[in-house]
């Protein structure tokens, strides 16, 4: 995955409503000025539940919402080759 700045890799377990990240998340170590990556990762590790609101993934700890995630389609790269 991606934290918004650094690439990350790790494992998680899930059931129909539970979602728990393994604490051994590996990440690249690029500087991320103006981005509080440490809080983002801390919240991932706190997550123990999830739900979907339409197509938005909501990560939670018990009944408290931690973050919301939606997928934004990416545009294909523009090629100048004929």
N, C-alpha and C positions, 0 to 999 in steps of 0.2 A: 504494500500500500504506500501511501504518501501522506505525510503530515501537513502538507501545504508548503513545505520547504524541503524536508529531508525524506528520502525513501526509507521505508520500514518493512520489516519482515518478522513474522512470529506466528504463533498458533493460538487458536481459540476453540472453545467447546460451546455447543449450543443445543437447545431443545426447541420445542414449540414456542417457548416464551423466555427462556434463559439464555444468556450470552455472556461468557466469561473469557477474557483474554489471559493468556499465559504471561507471567511477569518477565519472561526472557525475550523481550522485543529487541531486535537488532535494528539500529538506525545508522544512516550516514551522519556525519557531524559537520554539515555546512552551517555557517553563521546565518541566523534568521532575524535580522534587525526588524524591530517593530512587530514581531510575531511571538506570542507566548506559547511556544511549542511544549514547554514543560507542563503547563496546565492541561493542554490537549492530551498528552500521554497519560498524565495522572488520572484524568477523567476516563480514558479508555480502560485503565486498570481498575477503576471503581465500578465500571459497568457490570451489572449482573442480570439485567432484563432488557428486552427490546419490544417494540411494537411498530407497526406500520400505520401511518396516517396517509391514506391514499397511496402515493408512491414514495413517501418520505419515510426513511428509517429513523426512528427515535430511539436513542440509547438512554438507558435509565439505570439508576441505583434504587432498588425497591420501587417506590411510586414516584420518585423525584426524577424529572427529566433533566438529562445532562447536556444533550446535543441533538440536533436534527440534521439529517443528511439526505441530499437528493442528487441524482445523477444528471449532469449536464452533458448532452451529446457534444462530442468534439468534431470539429470540421476536418475533413481530410486535408493533408498537406497539399499546397499548390505546387505544381511542377511546371518548370519552364521548358521541359523537354518536349519535342515533337515526336 
